[in-house]
Amino acid sequence: MTKNKIALVTGGSRGLGRDMVINLAKKGVDVVFTYNSNKAKAEEVVAEVEKLGQKAFVYQLDTRDVKSFDGFFKQLSSELEKETGSTNFDFLVNNAGTGSYAPIADATEDQFDEMMNIHFKGVYFLTQKALPLLNDNGRIVNISSGLARFSLPGFSAYASMKGGIEVFTRYLAKELGSRGIRANVVAPGAIATDFGGGGNRDDEEKRAMVASVTALGRVGEPEDIGGVVAFLCTEEGGWINGQRIEASGGMLV
């Protein structure tokens, strides 16, 4: 019997991450995912994955806390070995994140550090720690943002970190090519979730503005993103490497 592939998704309990987990499970992938604080939502996602006939493993992890990564991977390796006979997994999806809104003139060092730690430093070192456990011919998908291409006032710190992730991803593709590991970026546009205070979901004025500058004429939904991430983890997506794929419905094209 062929062994199922296994994905690790950070921030998989709600929003975009939840949809990524569900779409990976639909493709026959078992999923390890993390949550920061909402255990109840995480357990709901576990139940959905199991309904699809796949295994789900969930862990609490603050991806800003680099010092916790060794302990996390030790715990994960132990459980994977017990469940599958191997400590390794196949796909890493760096999704966890929060938003911060502040004009450059008002941004604080604490806000900047928060964005750096969760969106850049945390991703960089979580990926580094994951590399020994990531199977050859595996995939890394990093989540960026449309804001790394177009500029809307107030998101300079957040968007700068996402720009850094896009550069980092190209270096991953270059350095890991000899292992057959592909690394790509998915950059969502404005999506209707609770991210950044939920403005894209709840603020009708903002939703109308986004729709007016988007070729497909609406705000994105979480369901618009998860399938793109899952596709990059399939054999059909295997020749895509070192690329940035924007999934924004044609926002500000």
ZAMARGU-4260 file (C-alpha; in steps of 0.2 Angstrom, whole numbers, plus 5000, padded with zeros to 4 digits):
<rodrens>
0) 5000/5000/5000 | 5007/5017/4995 | 5011/5028/5010 | 5001/5045/5011 | 5011/5061/5009
5) 5011/5072/5024 | 5010/5091/5024 | 5014/5103/5038 | 5004/5119/5038 | 5007/5133/5050
10) 4991/5143/5056 | 4979/5130/5049 | 4964/5132/5061 | 4955/5146/5052 | 4954/5157/5037
15) 4966/5153/5023 | 4976/5140/5032 | 4960/5130/5036 | 4956/5130/5018 | 4973/5124/5013
20) 4972/5110/5026 | 4955/5104/5019 | 4961/5105/5001 | 4977/5095/5004 | 4966/5082/5013
25) 4955/5082/4998 | 4970/5077/4987 | 4974/5062/4999 | 4987/5071/5010 | 4988/5068/5028
30) 4990/5085/5037 | 5000/5091/5052 | 4994/5109/5056 | 4997/5122/5070 | 4987/5135/5079
35) 4992/5149/5090 | 4977/5151/5102 | 4961/5144/5096 | 4961/5126/5100 | 4942/5123/5098
40) 4943/5129/5080 | 4958/5118/5077 | 4949/5103/5083 | 4935/5107/5071 | 4947/5106/5057
45) 4954/5090/5063 | 4936/5083/5062 | 4934/5089/5044 | 4950/5081/5038 | 4945/5065/5046
50) 4928/5065/5038 | 4938/5066/5021 | 4947/5050/5026 | 4964/5058/5030 | 4974/5059/5046
55) 4976/5076/5055 | 4989/5080/5069 | 4987/5097/5077 | 5000/5106/5088 | 5000/5123/5097
60) 5014/5134/5090 | 5019/5152/5091 | 5028/5155/5075 | 5036/5170/5082 | 5045/5160/5096
65) 5060/5153/5086 | 5067/5145/5102 | 5052/5134/5103 | 5055/5126/5086 | 5067/5113/5092
70) 5055/5106/5104 | 5041/5107/5092 | 5050/5097/5079 | 5056/5084/5092 | 5038/5081/5097
75) 5032/5081/5079 | 5045/5068/5074 | 5041/5057/5088 | 5023/5057/5084 | 5026/5054/5065
80) 5037/5040/5069 | 5024/5032/5080 | 5010/5034/5067 | 5019/5032/5051 | 5036/5023/5055
85) 5046/5039/5048 | 5050/5056/5056 | 5049/5064/5039 | 5035/5074/5030 | 5033/5080/5012
90) 5026/5097/5011 | 5029/5113/5021 | 5017/5127/5020 | 5022/5143/5029 | 5005/5152/5032
95) 5004/5158/5050 | 5003/5177/5051 | 4994/5192/5058 | 4991/5210/5050 | 4997/5227/5056
100) 4991/5243/5050 | 5001/5259/5053 | 5007/5273/5042 | 5027/5274/5041 | 5026/5290/5051
105) 5017/5282/5065 | 5024/5264/5065 | 5032/5258/5081 | 5047/5247/5084 | 5036/5234/5092
110) 5024/5234/5077 | 5039/5232/5066 | 5047/5218/5076 | 5030/5209/5077 | 5029/5209/5058
115) 5047/5203/5056 | 5046/5189/5069 | 5030/5181/5062 | 5032/5184/5044 | 5050/5184/5041
120) 5062/5178/5055 | 5049/5164/5061 | 5047/5158/5043 | 5066/5158/5039 | 5071/5148/5055
125) 5055/5136/5055 | 5060/5132/5037 | 5078/5129/5042 | 5073/5118/5056 | 5061/5108/5045
130) 5074/5104/5031 | 5081/5089/5039 | 5064/5081/5041 | 5058/5087/5023 | 5058/5072/5011
135) 5068/5074/4995 | 5057/5079/4981 | 5046/5088/4993 | 5038/5106/4992 | 5039/5122/5001
140) 5025/5135/4999 | 5027/5152/5007 | 5012/5163/5008 | 5015/5181/5003 | 5003/5195/4999
145) 4997/5206/4984 | 5004/5220/4995 | 5022/5215/4990 | 5018/5220/4972 | 5005/5234/4974
150) 5006/5247/4988 | 4992/5253/4999 | 4996/5265/5013 | 4998/5258/5030 | 5005/5241/5027
155) 5023/5245/5024 | 5030/5234/5038 | 5019/5219/5034 | 5022/5221/5015 | 5041/5223/5017
160) 5042/5206/5027 | 5032/5198/5013 | 5044/5205/5000 | 5058/5197/5010 | 5049/5180/5010
165) 5048/5181/4991 | 5067/5183/4989 | 5069/5170/5002 | 5059/5158/4992 | 5069/5160/4977
170) 5085/5156/4987 | 5076/5140/4994 | 5072/5135/4976 | 5091/5137/4971 | 5099/5129/4986
175) 5087/5114/4988 | 5086/5110/4969 | 5099/5097/4971 | 5086/5088/4983 | 5072/5090/4971
180) 5063/5101/4983 | 5052/5114/4974 | 5049/5131/4983 | 5036/5143/4978 | 5026/5158/4984
185) 5007/5160/4984 | 5002/5179/4986 | 4984/5181/4990 | 4975/5198/4986 | 4962/5205/4998
190) 4953/5190/5006 | 4937/5190/5017 | 4943/5183/5033 | 4946/5190/5051 | 4964/5194/5046
195) 4969/5212/5051 | 4953/5215/5060 | 4942/5208/5047 | 4940/5223/5036 | 4940/5214/5020
200) 4925/5203/5026 | 4915/5216/5036 | 4919/5234/5030 | 4907/5237/5016 | 4916/5253/5010
205) 4933/5243/5009 | 4925/5228/5000 | 4917/5240/4987 | 4934/5248/4984 | 4943/5231/4982
210) 4930/5225/4971 | 4931/5241/4960 | 4950/5238/4957 | 4949/5219/4954 | 4946/5212/4937
215) 4934/5199/4943 | 4924/5212/4953 | 4924/5205/4970 | 4934/5202/4986 | 4942/5185/4987
220) 4937/5171/4998 | 4947/5158/5008 | 4941/5145/4996 | 4950/5154/4982 | 4967/5151/4989
225) 4968/5133/4997 | 4967/5124/4980 | 4981/5134/4973 | 4992/5129/4988 | 4987/5111/4986
230) 4990/5111/4967 | 5008/5116/4970 | 5010/5100/4981 | 5004/5089/4967 | 5014/5080/4953
235) 5005/5091/4940 | 5013/5106/4949 | 5031/5099/4949 | 5039/5109/4936 | 5034/5126/4945
240) 5049/5131/4955 | 5055/5148/4962 | 5039/5157/4957 | 5027/5169/4964 | 5009/5165/4960
245) 4997/5179/4964 | 4979/5174/4968 | 4970/5190/4968 | 4957/5189/4955 | 4967/5202/4945
250) 4968/5215/4958 | 4976/5231/4952 | 4982/5223/4936
</rodrens>
